[in-house]
Amino acid sequence: MRSRLSLLTISFAMLSLLAGCATAPRGTNTDAGTQQEVTSTRRHTTAERFAKTTDNELYNERIAQVSRDIRAICTSPANRPYYAKTPCLPSGMTEAHLKDGSRITPEARRVAERVFASLHKLNEDTRSLMISSGDAHLIKLARHSREMVDPKISALQSSLLKGAMTWAEYNRARLEVYDASRTGAPAE
């Protein structure tokens, strides 16, 4: 089972990286002797840029769809027993979340299992999207998420589902994993 935490971390990193994916403005060349070569190169580069822009638009739309899917999971009334105890985003954590000494109920456990399974699928879809992008940094982030972040999240979710930790412990651990994954993501 996976948490939305890894997806949110990846999505944050992807959205930050997408800002850097825009093509650089074309330079100018005033040397008349190379004008024909520059024009030919420019045509080739323009075609490549168009393809990349189209790919980026498709990529952005797929990421936007993942974000909509996450939001639908977080706001679904059927998932309230889980999200009443922990926020959708770790940044939404309140003092009440961090002080909740109760343990998961059978109803919340059933809901959490379903939420975790849905979010795991979104995480895998997102990682596949990142890997298929061909962008070396996105590929590195996807692998880091799968190899380093997911095992922590899986252990955390397992502890919650078994009743081995309180909601406060779970929420604090979510924040720790979130912070560590943001600061420990592989550099470009």
Number of C-alpha atoms within 10 A of each C-alpha: 20 28 24 24 23 26 26 19 20 24 20 13 16 20 14 11 15 14 9 10 13 12 11 8 6 9 6 7 11 8 8 9 9 10 12 10 11 17 12 11 12 14 12 12 14 13 12 12 16 13 12 16 15 12 13 17 12 12 18 15 12 15 19 14 12 20 16 12 15 20 12 12 20 19 13 11 10 12 18 16 18 22 19 11 21 22 15 19 15 19 10 9 17 12 8 12 19 19 14 16 13 13 20 21 13 12 10 19 18 15 18 23 17 16 22 17 16 18 23 21 15 21 26 16 16 20 24 14 17 24 18 12 15 10 13 12 18 23 18 18 23 27 17 18 22 16 11 15 23 21 14 17 21 16 13 22 21 16 15 20 19 11 16 14 19 18 22 20 21 22 24 17 16 22 18 13 22 21 14 12 19 15 10 13 18 15 8 9
